Amino acid sequence: MVVYDMNLLRLEARKELARREFWSYCNFFSPNFYTEGKAYLTDLCNRLQAFVESDKKVLVVNMPPRFGKSRSAVLFVQWLLGKNNKLKIMTGSYNETLSSTFAKQVRDMIATEKSTGMTVYQDIFPDTKIKYGEASMNKWALEGSQVAN
């Protein structure tokens, strides 16, 4: 008789969904923020994923302050790099501090080390890793990449 750990099976299913769907990725790592009750975030996540999977060149996001635009953008870049670690992503901001903070948040999530009982980025996207020796806050690269982000 085969015995299955249902909690482990649920976790593996959630990890697979996080690989495939941006909304599921957001909900996996920020479940208290990306809730089913925030339809505008579900819509934003679905539109971002649809945009990147389309041939469109421009997407304008216009939302009030404190609605999760920056948080979603950071998670979106993490998710995209996990799906394709050869991507080059450029961000812009009205000041250097915001740009540096954005890059640092993306880098730090990718570099998070495994801890007992904790699922980390590497559990979702094991092939996306920070290149050894190129992990400074403002200039870092992924393994297999020739150019720093």
GIJO-V49477 format. One line per field, one symbol per residue. burial: b if it has 24 or more other C-alpha atoms within 12 Angstrom, else e. Layout:
BEGIN
burial=???
END
This chain:
BEGIN
burial=eeeeeeeeeeeeebbeebbebbbbbbbbbeeeebeeeeeebbebbeebbeeeeeeeeeeeeeeeeeebbbbbbbbbbbbbbbbebebeeeeeeeeeeeebebbbbbbbbbbeeeeeeebbbbbbbbebbbbeeeeeeeebbbbeeeebb
END
